[in-house]
Amino acid sequence: MSIKQTLERYDLFDNAIVRHGFTEYNRDYVIVADLHYADEPGEYRFLFRGCVEAHHESTMTRDAFSMDDVWIDEEAWQALDVIDKYVWGVRYVDDYPGWTLIEDSERARWWKERLGVEMHELLIETYVFNLRLIFHDLRVTRVGDIAP
């Protein structure tokens, strides 16, 4: 299955990213997501093999962003009467508006010439951050049911 077909089959659109980051060996990038709308709903692990670039950029507005730790403490923010900031304590982010495979990517082409293997560029847009990955391959595994 091609990268494009895999991305279409396991579409993250409007599903919850619960963890992401480089693996402990620092070559690959992992996204763990709860796919509520998949053919088989559950938690999935997206392994972006050979990830040579990962650019994470906040998309939060000044009004929504806060460094007050009340927004990372679930009990503290639930006790508030009004939620006027982003609640980091929910511990997930919806993949909305979604992800886009960048066709004919200049960065992927540059890395392909440098490393001698096929490379791809993916833009993941959420309401909290944008993440741009340059990677070689993608493997997706279902790791379990969605926690209640």
JOPEFEN-V853781 format. One record per residue. N is the residue number from 1. RES is the residue in one small letter. SS is DSSP state (h for helix, s for strand, l for the rest). NEAR is the number of other ideal C-beta (glycine too) atoms within 8 Angstrom. D_FIRST is the distance of its C-alpha to the first C-alpha in Angstrom with 2 decimals. Layout:
N:RES:SS:NEAR:D_FIRST  N:RES:SS:NEAR:D_FIRST
This chain:
1:m:l:4:0.00  2:s:l:5:3.81  3:i:h:9:6.71  4:k:h:7:8.14  5:q:h:8:6.00  6:t:h:11:6.31  7:l:h:12:9.84  8:e:h:7:10.56  9:r:h:8:9.79  10:y:l:11:11.87  11:d:l:10:14.29  12:l:l:13:17.23  13:f:l:10:19.58  14:d:l:7:22.97  15:n:l:14:21.94  16:a:s:10:23.75  17:i:s:15:22.88  18:v:s:9:25.17  19:r:s:7:24.70  20:h:s:8:23.21  21:g:s:6:24.11  22:f:s:10:23.67  23:t:l:10:23.43  24:e:l:4:26.74  25:y:l:5:25.80  26:n:l:5:25.07  27:r:l:8:22.01  28:d:l:12:19.31  29:y:s:13:19.51  30:v:s:13:19.05  31:i:s:12:19.13  32:v:s:12:20.18  33:a:s:13:20.24  34:d:s:12:21.72  35:l:s:12:19.54  36:h:l:8:22.28  37:y:l:8:20.45  38:a:l:10:17.26  39:d:l:2:17.00  40:e:l:5:18.15  41:p:l:8:20.29  42:g:s:12:20.78  43:e:s:14:20.48  44:y:s:14:17.10  45:r:s:11:16.69  46:f:s:13:14.45  47:l:s:12:14.74  48:f:s:14:14.57  49:r:s:11:15.04  50:g:l:12:17.58  51:c:l:14:18.94  52:v:l:8:21.82  53:e:s:9:23.03  54:a:s:10:23.41  55:h:s:7:25.89  56:h:s:7:27.23  57:e:s:7:29.81  58:s:s:7:31.82  59:t:l:9:32.09  60:m:l:9:35.02  61:t:l:5:38.21  62:r:l:5:41.51  63:d:l:6:42.72  64:a:l:8:39.78  65:f:l:10:39.48  66:s:l:7:41.89  67:m:l:4:42.71  68:d:l:6:44.90  69:d:h:7:43.64  70:v:h:8:44.51  71:w:h:12:41.09  72:i:h:6:39.27  73:d:l:9:41.57  74:e:h:6:40.59  75:e:h:6:44.15  76:a:h:10:45.73  77:w:h:12:43.69  78:q:h:6:43.94  79:a:h:5:47.72  80:l:l:8:47.84  81:d:l:2:48.99  82:v:l:4:46.99  83:i:l:6:43.55  84:d:l:4:43.73  85:k:l:10:41.18  86:y:l:9:37.56  87:v:l:8:37.47  88:w:h:7:35.54  89:g:h:10:36.45  90:v:h:5:33.91  91:r:l:5:31.46  92:y:l:8:28.34  93:v:s:9:27.27  94:d:s:10:25.55  95:d:l:15:22.63  96:y:l:9:24.48  97:p:l:4:24.13  98:g:s:11:20.53  99:w:s:12:17.92  100:t:s:7:17.15  101:l:s:10:14.80  102:i:l:10:17.52  103:e:l:4:16.75  104:d:l:5:18.85  105:s:l:11:19.98  106:e:h:6:23.15  107:r:h:9:22.76  108:a:h:12:19.26  109:r:h:10:20.70  110:w:h:8:23.75  111:w:h:12:21.92  112:k:h:11:19.84  113:e:h:7:23.26  114:r:h:6:24.82  115:l:h:10:22.35  116:g:l:5:20.87  117:v:l:7:17.17  118:e:l:5:14.61  119:m:l:15:15.32  120:h:s:13:14.43  121:e:s:12:16.88  122:l:s:13:16.61  123:l:s:10:19.74  124:i:s:14:20.34  125:e:s:11:23.53  126:t:l:13:25.60  127:y:l:6:29.25  128:v:l:8:30.25  129:f:s:10:28.26  130:n:s:11:25.74  131:l:s:12:23.32  132:r:s:11:21.77  133:l:s:12:19.35  134:i:s:14:18.54  135:f:s:15:15.96  136:h:l:10:13.85  137:d:s:8:10.79  138:l:s:12:9.91  139:r:s:7:10.07  140:v:s:11:11.18  141:t:s:7:13.78  142:r:s:9:16.33  143:v:s:8:19.69  144:g:s:6:22.20  145:d:l:6:24.05  146:i:l:9:25.25  147:a:l:5:28.70  148:p:l:2:31.52
